[in-house]
Amino acid sequence: MSKRDELIVKYAADLKDKCGISADMDLLKKVTIGCGPSIYNKDAATVSGSDASELATVKNNFLIKKLGLSDGPKLDEAIASVMDTYGKSNRNKYRAVVYYMLTKHFGKESIY
């Protein structure tokens, strides 16, 4: 099993155990691949839910640039909702899992 496949299995377990979501493995794999090499970097692989600049990066680089959404309060609300679902006390919020949940939230699976 490749390193990426191992991470995808870990992300699916995170979705199930911490978020109560059964992952669409095909979409999860595509979102993980879309994250590129950042999934292998310990710092870049996670999203800090309490860091405003980190959340702005998710909003600008993922929601607006990648998913093609228009900026507005709905984006911030969606990010906050995903952070709540993932659990505020959970320190390791994997970027691929956050992106997967945001993709599902906005119904943008067709992007992948």
N, C-alpha and C positions, 0 to 999 in steps of 0.2 A: 504494500500500500504506500502510495506516495505521501510526501509531507502534506501536500494540499488536501488529499483525500482524508488524511487523519484529522486535519483541521475542520473539514466539512462535517465529519462525524461528531467532533467536539461541539461545533456550532449547533448541529441538530439536537444534541443532548441538552445544550443550554436553552434552546427554544422550548423544548419539552419540559425540562425540570424547573427552570426559573420563570418561564413565561406562560406555561400551560398551552403551548401551541405545537400542533403536529406540523412539522416542516414539509413543504413541497420540495423534495430533495433536488429535483431538476432545477427549480428556480433558485434554491439556496446555492447550488453549485455554480450557476451562472452569475449570481451576485458576488460570490466569493472570488470567482475568476475576474470579475469586473473591478474588484478592489486592488488587483495587481499585486506587486511585491510587498505592499504595506502589511499584508497579513503575516509576513515572516518577521517583521520588526516589532519587538515587544511593545514599544511605546505607540507606534502607529496602528497596531492591530486593535487597540482598544479606544473607546470614546469616553472621555470624562464628562459625566452628566452634570457636574457642578462647575465646569469651566466654560464661561460665556463665549470665549473666543473659539473653543473647540466646537461648541454647538453652532456657532456662526459658520464655521467651516463646513459642518455637515449640511447646514441649510444652503449655503452658497454653492459649494462644490458638488453636492449630491442632488439635493432637491431641485435647485434652480438649473444648474448646468447639465447634469446627467438626466434627470427625469423631465426637464423642460417645464417645470411649474413656475407660476408667477409668484413673486414675493408678496407676502402678506401675513396677517396674523394666523391664518390657518396652518401655515408651515411651522410656526413656533408652537402652536397648540399640538400639532402632530408629533413634534419632537418631544415635547413635555409628556404626552400620552405614552409614547414608546418608552421613555425613561421611567415612567411610573410602572408600566407593565413589566419592564426588565427588573425593576426593584432598585430604589434609591440606595439601599444599603449594599447592594452588590457592587463591589469595586471593579471587577473585570466585565465591562460591557463591550463585547466584541463588535468591532466595526461592521463586519459582514452580517451579524445578527441584527444590529440596529438598521442597517440599510435594507435588509430583507423585510423587516417589519414595516419600515416606511414605504417600501415598494408595494407591499400588500395593502397598507392603509390607504394609499392613493390609487390603488387599482392599476398600477403602471407595469404590470408583469410583461406586457407586450414590448416594453423597451428592451427586454432581454430576450 
